[in-house]
């Protein structure tokens, strides 16, 4: 069963297809660019409901005291650094110890972690 794609992926697919078809029209391989008449569904921005400070601290309270070898225990420092610095997920997960000075109270987001895709 095909998985539906999101609006951003649809726009990228259409842009790629349009580019290929327009090249074919310029070369004379196709008589007409049929993608010129394609309209995509409008993408309404997703409504985000961020946590209130009370909800955030309640979640932190649930994580405190957890064994550091569990997922919950490893999540607490990530949550505190993210909330305390405003870094994005890729920036936080890309931090190395060389980027952090706990005594000096600073860190540098010198790189980002990015999710790669497996190729077959």
N, C-alpha and C positions, 0 to 999 in steps of 0.2 A: 504494500500500500504506500503510495507516495505521500511524503510529508509536506504539508503546505509551507511555503516560504514567506518570509516577512516582506514588508514594503521596501526596505532597503535592498534586499536581495533581488526583488523584482526589478527595481530601477537599474541595478548593476547588470542583470541579465539582459534587459532591454537595451541598455547602452552598448553592450558588447555586440548584440545581434544587429542593432542599427549600424554600428560601425562596419561590420562585415558586409551587410547588405548594401550600404552606400558605396563601399569599395567595389562590390560586384556591379552595381549600376554604372559607376564611372568607367569600369573596364568594358562595359557592354555585355556582361554575362547575364544580367537581369534587366528587364525593360522598365521596372518601376520599383520604388522603395515603398513596400507595403507597411513598413513599420511607422511611416509618417502618420498613419491614421490610428495608431494604437494609443489608447488612453489607459492609464493605470488607476487603480482604485486610490482614492485619496487616503492618505495616512494621517489619522488623528493621533496626536501625541498621547502616549500613555500617561495616565494620571498617576503621579507618584505621591504616596502618603508617607512622608518620612516619619520616623519615630519621634515622639516627644522626648525631652530630656528624661522624664520619669520612666518612660518605656525603655530607653537606652540603659539607664542605671539599674533597672530591674533585671534586664538581660545580663548586664555585667555581674550583678549579684548572683545570678544563677551559675555563672561561669567560675566565680571565685571559689577557691577551695577544691576545685576539680584536680584530679591527678594530671600532672603535666604530660603524661604519656598517652592521654586520651585526646580525642579530637576537641572536646570541650576545653580541656586544659591548655591546648596549643592555640585555641582561638582567642583566649583572653588578651594576650599581648598584642595580637593583630588588631583586635577591636579597639584597644586603648590607643595604640599608635595611630590608627586610621582616624579615630575621632579627635585625637589631640592635635594632629597635624593637618588634617584635611587632604592628605595624599590620596590618590586614586589607588584602586586595588592593584593594578600593575606596578605602580611605583612602590607600594608597600611590600609586595611579594618579591620585588626585584632588589630590595635592600640587602646589602652584604655587611658583615661586621666592619669592614674597612670604611663603610659609609657612615658609621655611627660612632659618636664619642659620648658615652654615658656620663663621664665625669665633666666634660665641657658642656653637656646639655644641647648637643646639636646633631643633626643628621643631614645628609645630602642625598637626594633622590637622583643618583647618577645614571641609573638605568631602569628599565622596566622589564618585568617578566611578561612574556606574551605566550598565549596558547597557540601551539603549532598544530597543524593537521597532519595526520598520518597519510602517507602516500602508499599506494599499492603497486 
